[in-house]
Amino acid sequence: MDDELRDAERRLQAAQVSSDVDALDRLLDDRLVFTGPDGKLYSKADDLRVHREGTQVIDSLHEEHLDVVVAGDTGVTWFLGRLSGSIDGVPFDARMRYTRTWIRDGAGGWRILAAHAGVV
């Protein structure tokens, strides 16, 4: 189970870098609540929009460390790594920590229900 969730996390990372909205749509639960590094809450629609419109671009994502815990149909991932890109045309380069809560969907895959990001 841990390996399946680790794989889902890495598919998410690839979808973020390529702005693959279809893959992100499959990986994000419709009820997603994401707390951004600015402390604001964002939805699945918000996340898909910034990728679709190109207002958030991730040029590189380097995973330094990834912890995974699975308990039944719930899992949590803790990602630590460096991201660079731009938001609204403003470049960024930051070392980030993401905590994501995943739930197993009816088809046996994993979807993110809640997430939190912070700069470290």
N, C-alpha and C positions, 0 to 999 in steps of 0.2 A: 504493500500500500504506500509506504513512504516513497518508493521509487516512482510510482504513478503520479503522486503529487509533485515530486521534484521535477518530473517531466512536464507537468502542467505549468509549473512556475517558469520553466525555461522556454516553453512555448509562448507564454505571456511576454517574456523579455524580448523574444524574437519579433513578436507582433508589435510591441511598442517601438522597436527600432525601425521596422519597415512600415509603420503606420497601417498595418493590415487590419482594417476596420471589421472585416468579416470574422477574422480569427478573434479579435477582441470581443466582438459581439457574442461569440460562443463561450468565451472564458469569463465574462462578467455577468453576474446575476442581475436580473432586471431591478432588484431591490438594492443594488450596490450603494453603499455610502462610503465615500473616500474622504479622509481628512488629509488635506494637502499640507505641505510644509508651511503655508501661510496661515494655517489654522482654520481655513474655511472648509465647508462641507461641499462635496461634489457628487453628482449622480453618474450613472452609467451613460445617460444621454450627454452629459457634459464631457465625459472622457472620449466618447466616440466622436463628438463634434470637433474637438481640438485636433484629433488625428485626421478626420475627414477634410477639415478646412485648412490644415497645415499650419495652424497657429501654434502648435507645439510640435517641435521636431527633435527627435533624439538621434543624434549622429553616432554616438557610441555609448555602450553600456558594458561595463566590465564588472563581473561578479567576483567579489573577493571571498565571500563566505555565504553559505546558505544552510540554515537549519530547518528541519521539517519535523512536525509531530502530527500523527494521525490518531484520532480517537473515534472509532465508528465511522459515521458519514461526515465528520467534521475534521478539518485539518488546519494547521497554522504554519505559515512559512515566515522566516525572518531572513531577509535579504540585506546584505551589506555590500556596497559597491560604488563605483564612480560612474556618473552619467555626465554627458555633455551634449549640448544642442542649443536650441533657442526657443523662447516663448515670446510670441508677438514680435518676432524679429530681434529680440534682445538675447545675446549669447549667455549661456550659463555653463558652468563646470562645477560639479559638486560631488562630494562623497555623501551618499544617502543611505539611510536605513528604512526599509519598508517592512511593515508587519501586515500580513494578509491573512484573513480568515476565509477559508474555503469550505464549500459544502458539496457533497456528491449529488449530482443531478439524477433525474430518473433514468437517464441513459448510461449511467455508470461513469460519467466524466466528472471533472471538477470545475466549479465556478466560484468566483470571488464574491463574497457577500459583503465584506467590510475590509477596509484597508486604512493604513495610516503611514504617512511618510514624514521623515524629518531629516534635516541636514546634520551631519556629524563631523 
